[in-house]
Amino acid sequence: MNSSETLDFAREAVWLVLQMSGPIMLVGLSVGLVIALLQALTQVQEMTLVFVPKIVAIFLALLLFMPLMGSLLGGFMLRIVDRVASL
């Protein structure tokens, strides 16, 4: 295995991390923005109000996106095993 194959593995791994964490991060971001807007409009400045809805939304997003994340990770593993087996 040469350095270009190693860089390809690393590039694919970084892309996989972005694909798997992107939807969850977007859900957390959007819920945080909605809560912050609600707090700004109502002038309720309770810091703990942000955490519970965000945790619940991220947990539900994890449950929703778990099959996608599993298939992405499984496909990546199969590609790596194929490359290692062809050496």
Backbone hydrogen bonds, N-H to C=O, Kabsch-Sander energy under -0.5 kcal/mol:
donor,donor_aa,acceptor,acceptor_aa,energy
6,T,2,N,-1.7
7,L,3,S,-2.3
8,D,4,S,-1.9
9,F,5,E,-2.3
10,A,6,T,-2.3
11,R,7,L,-2.7
12,E,8,D,-2.6
13,A,9,F,-2.4
14,V,10,A,-2.4
15,W,11,R,-2.3
16,L,12,E,-2.3
17,V,13,A,-2.2
18,L,14,V,-2.1
19,Q,15,W,-2.4
20,M,16,L,-2.4
21,S,17,V,-2.4
22,G,18,L,-1.9
25,M,21,S,-2.6
26,L,22,G,-2.5
27,V,23,P,-1.9
28,G,24,I,-2.3
29,L,25,M,-2.6
30,S,26,L,-2.6
31,V,27,V,-2.5
32,G,28,G,-2.2
33,L,29,L,-2.4
34,V,30,S,-2.3
35,I,31,V,-2.5
36,A,32,G,-2.4
37,L,33,L,-2.4
38,L,34,V,-2.4
39,Q,35,I,-2.6
40,A,36,A,-2.2
41,L,37,L,-2.4
42,T,38,L,-2.3
43,Q,39,Q,-1.3
44,V,39,Q,-0.7
45,Q,43,Q,-0.8
47,M,45,Q,-0.6
49,L,46,E,-0.8
50,V,47,M,-0.8
52,V,48,T,-0.9
54,K,50,V,-1.5
55,I,51,F,-2.7
56,V,52,V,-2.4
57,A,53,P,-2.5
58,I,54,K,-2.4
59,F,55,I,-2.3
60,L,56,V,-2.4
61,A,57,A,-2.3
62,L,58,I,-2.3
63,L,59,F,-2.1
64,L,60,L,-2.2
65,F,61,A,-2.9
66,M,62,L,-0.9
69,M,65,F,-2.6
70,G,66,M,-2.6
71,S,67,P,-2.3
72,L,68,L,-2.3
73,L,69,M,-2.3
74,G,70,G,-2.6
75,G,71,S,-2.4
76,F,72,L,-2.1
77,M,73,L,-2.2
78,L,74,G,-2.3
79,R,75,G,-2.2
80,I,76,F,-2.2
81,V,77,M,-2.6
82,D,78,L,-2.5
83,R,79,R,-2.2
84,V,80,I,-2.6
85,A,81,V,-2.6
86,S,82,D,-1.5
87,L,84,V,-1.0
